[in-house]
Amino acid sequence: MLRFFDLSFLARPRALVGALGLLALAGCDPNRVFEENTDFPNNSWDVQRKPAFTFAIADTAARYDVYFDVRNASVYPFYNLYVKATLTGPGGRVGAPLLHQMLLMDPKTGEPRGSGTGDIYDHQILALPRQRFAQPGNYTLTLEQFMRQDQLPGLMAVGVRVAKYQAPAKK
């Protein structure tokens, strides 16, 4: 008899339930409202490139945590990254643009922060904690690199993640 797939694990209910449970946990985050990343050509962020991320907000009573996602290679020449973020909503600009400093490496030791394998590191940095959105509708967050040089080699991608704020569990 010719077999292409080994489905013998189906006979073991615990293994099947465990595998399905892991898939379910990995694939869903009930608090996530939006997440998107933009890759940079040649793994370099040009000062003229201003990625914009548009997301929909329906629940104006909720608070949201807005994160910046950054992927960099070890050849990135700085320990930090300055980003100017401008938020616009259905009624126009929401507040003044904000300047964020993100520490990608330890300033003293040079050790990379974030998670990674090899020489590529991923960072998820809380940028706007417990943000309220006054009106339902589409919001756009535009990011600009605000460093002192036009090209930032080693920056591979940036992105935005919006999640409903969840208060820490009390002990």
N, C-alpha and C positions, 0 to 999 in steps of 0.2 A: 504494500500500500504506500503510495506516494504522499508525503506530508509537506505542506508549504509553511504552515503555521503551527506552533506548539501552543495549543489551547488547554493544556492539562491543568493550568492554574485555575481554570473555571471550576474544576472539581473541588477546589479548596475555598470554601466561602469566606473564610477570614482573610485570605490573601486578596481575593477579589474586592471585598469591602474596604480593606486598607488601601489598595491601589486607587479605587474610585474616590475615597476620602481625600487622599493626597492631591489628586487631580482637581477636585472641587475646591480645596483650600487654596491651591496655587492659582486658580483661574479667576477667583472672584474676590473683590474687596468691596463690601457693601458701602463703605464710606467714600470711596472714590467717585468723584463727579466727572473728572476730566484728567487725562494725561496724554501729552504729546511731546515728541522730541524732534529737533531739526539737526540733521547732520551737516557738517561744514565740508565743502570741497577742499581737498588736499589737507584735511585735518588742521585747518587754520581759520580762525575767526577774523575776518576782515572788518575794519571799523565801519565800512559802508553797509554791511549786512546787519539788518535789524529784524531778527525773527519775531513774528507776531503770532500769538496763540489765542484763538477765540473759543470761548466756552459759554454754555447756557446756564443761567441760574434761575431756578423756578421758586425755590423756598427762600423768601427774604427774611423769615424769622430765624433761620438757622445761622450759625457762625461757621466759617470755613477756614481751613489752614491751606495756605498757598505755598508751595515748595518750588524751588528751582532745582532742576536736574542738570548736572554738569558731568561730562565725560572728557577726561584728559589722558594724554599719554605722558610717560615720565619725562619726555623731552620738553614739556612745558617749562619755560625758563623762570617762572615766578612762583612764589609760595601762595600768592593770593590772586583774586580776580575781582575787579570792580565792575559792577553791572548797574546801569541806570534802567529802572523799570517804570513804564508809564502805563497806567490802567485807564481804559476808557469803557464807558457803559452806554446804556440806551439814552442817557441824558447828556452825554459828552464825557469829558475827562473827569475822573474820580480822584480828587486831591491833586497835590503836586507830584511830579516825578520823584521817585526815591532812589537814592544811591545806596547800593548794597555792597559790602565787602564780604567775600567768601574766602575762607582759609582752606586751600586745597592741600597744603602741606604744612607740617609743623614749622613755624618760623625759626625755631632754634636748631632743631635736628635735621630738618629737611625731609623727614619721613613723610610719605604720602598719607593723607587721610582718605576716608571713604573706603569702599570695598573694591576689590579688583583681583585680577589674575594677570600674571606677567607684568607688563609695563602699562596697562590700561586700568584706570580707576574711575569709579562711578561715585558721585556725591549727590545726596538729596538734602537740600538745605532749606530749613523753614524760613521763608522770606516775609510772609504776611500772616502772622498768627491771629487766629480768632477774628478773621475779617468778616465784616458785615457788608452785604450788598443791598442797597436801598430799594432798587427796582428790579422786578423780574425782567429777564431778557438776556441778550448776548453781551458779554464783556470781552474785551481784547487786552491782553497784557503784551506789551512790546518791550523787548530786551535789547539794550545796546551795550556793547563792551565799552568800558570807560577807563581803559588803561592808557599808558603814555606812548603806545606805539600802534601803528595802523594794523599790523598783522600779529596775531597771537598764535604762533606755531604750537602744535601739540594739543590744542583745544579741538576736540573731535565733534562734540555735539552739546547743545543746551536744550532744555525743555522746561515745561511747566506741569505741575501736578496740583489739582484742586481736590480737596477731600473735606467732607463734613467734619467739623471739629468734634472730638470726642474727649470729654473730661477724663482725666486720669482716675483710675479706680482708687477709692479710699481704702486705707489699710485699717 
